[in-house]
């Protein structure tokens, strides 16, 4: 995989590592400052739900990082395409169902990663 694709994958993985931390470990402390439109009284009530969502972000991180360590170029590329596509779909759905901002934060980086893999190889 080219260096640009690898850099974008690392950025996407770091974003999702932050989402994991926020949703699993800082939902009632830091998340209210990030999600200002979400009623404050719902943070404690949705802590378990958010932690579950954070766990899924961890799976995305694991897949993206895995793609960087696979020595076979074809497999590495295919794994990255799969996990970046998952992130892109989540970003599109998040924009549709919750906030357009989700697409810019999640979807655009994944789209850039996919473009760098598919167009520069």
Secondary structure as UniProt FT lines:
FT   HELIX           3..25
FT   TURN            27..30
FT   HELIX           31..34
FT   TURN            36..37
FT   HELIX           41..45
FT   HELIX           47..69
FT   HELIX           73..97
FT   HELIX           100..102
FT   HELIX           103..107
FT   HELIX           108..119
//
